[in-house]
């Protein structure tokens, strides 16, 4: 894999981790200020933005690491030589779905840019942007899966 692609994946992981730390820190701050009697209401909006980024970037990382929940019943019934073809079909279906969702989500981002969050004035498009970004990252993962399966199918068999 190329240097840029590897760095992009590292940035994705770091952004998800930073967003999660931000959520934890802001929830802690909101709790402490509420207990002290001076609640910080703006924290809720910023936390929601960070939570959206945490969820969708983490979903992309989980998809890349193949750690999402799945039912592996059907592929277990297939002979070994057909399992790669099933993975390619699955990756193509996911690629089509996330590509379509990313395109639709771009319209949502444009629509969401009209709305500002009431307390902070931050545009809601910062929340909506998580969808096309995560879908683009999942599309890259699907393409990577397809290429890896096709390369391994063309590779010579290794002897034990």
N, C-alpha and C positions, 0 to 999 in steps of 0.2 A: 504494500500500500504506500501511497505517496506521503511525503512529509506533511503537506498541507492537510490531508485527510486525517492523519493521525493527530495532528495538533487541534483540528476542529473537534474531534472526539474528546480530547483532553479538556478543551475549553467547555464543552457541553457538560462534562462531569463536574468541573469546578463551578460552573454557574449554578447547576442544580444544588450542589453542596452549599454554596454561598447563600442561595435563596432560602434553603432550609434553615441555615443558621440565622438568617435574618428573621424568618418566621418565629423561631424559638426565642430569639432575643427580644423581638417586638411584643410577643405575647407575654413574656416575663415583665417587660417594661409596663405594659398595659395593666397587668395584674398588680404590680407594685404601686403604680400611681393611683389605681382605683382603691387599694387598701389604705393608702395615705390620704384619700379624700380629694385628690386632684386628678381625676381621670383624663387621660390623653385620648380623645376621641379619634383624632387623625390617624392614630396607630392602626385602627381597624382597616382603613382603606389601603394603607401601604402593606399591611399583612396580607390582605386579600390578593393584591397584585403579586407579591412574592410567593404566596401559596399556589397561585395558578402556574407560575413559572416552575416552581418546584415539582408540581404534579406532572406536568406535561414533559418537561425535560427528563425527569426520572422515568417516565413511561418509555421514552425513546431509548434511554440507557438500558432499561430492562428488556426491551425488545431486541436490542443489539446483543445483549448478553444471553438471550434465550432463557430468561428467568421469569417470563410471564406465565400465568396459569394456563395450562393446556391439557386437553384430553388426548392422550396418545394411543387410544384404543385401536383406531383404524390403521395407523401406520405400523403398529405392532403385528397386525395380521398379514401385512404385505411381505413378499420376499425382499431380501436386502437390496437387490438391484433396482427395485422400484421405489424405494424410500427416497432416494435422491430426486427422482422425478416428482414425487409428491411434495417435497420441500420446495422445488421450483414452482410448482403450481400454486402452493400456498403463498410463496413470496410474490408471485405475479398478482394474485388476488389482493394481497395487502398493498402492493405497490399501486395498483389501480385505485383502491379505496382511499389511500392517504393522498395520492395525487389529486383526486377529485375533491377530497375534503380540503386540501390546501387551497385549491382554486376558489372554492366556495367561501372559505374562511377569509380570503383576501377582500372579498366584498364586505364581509362582516367587519373587518378591521376598518375599512373606509367608512362604513356606517357608524361604527363605534367611536370614530374620531370626532364626531359631532357632539358627543356627550362627555362632559367633564364630571369627575367624581365630586360630590357636593362639598366635602370638607377641605380637601387638598387642592382641588382644581386640576388634578392630574387627569389626562385624557384616558377614557376607558379603552382606547385602542391599545394601551400598554398591556392590558389584560387580554384583549382579543388577539394580539399578535402572537401569543403563545401557541395558538392552534396552527397557523401556517408554518411557524418555525419548527415545532415538534413534528408535524407531518412531513416537512422537507427532510428532517433528520431520519425519520423512519423510512422514507422513500430511499434515501442513500443506503440504509441498512438492508432494505429489500434487494436493491441492485447488487450490493456486496454479497448477499446470500446467493443470489442467482449465479453470479460470476464464480463464486467459490465452489458451488456444486458442479457447475459445468466444467471448471478446471479440474476438479477431483475426478470427474467421470472420464476425462481424457487422459488422466495421469496413468502411468503403468502401475499395475498391481504390485504391491510390495510382498515379498516372501516373508514368512514367519521365520 
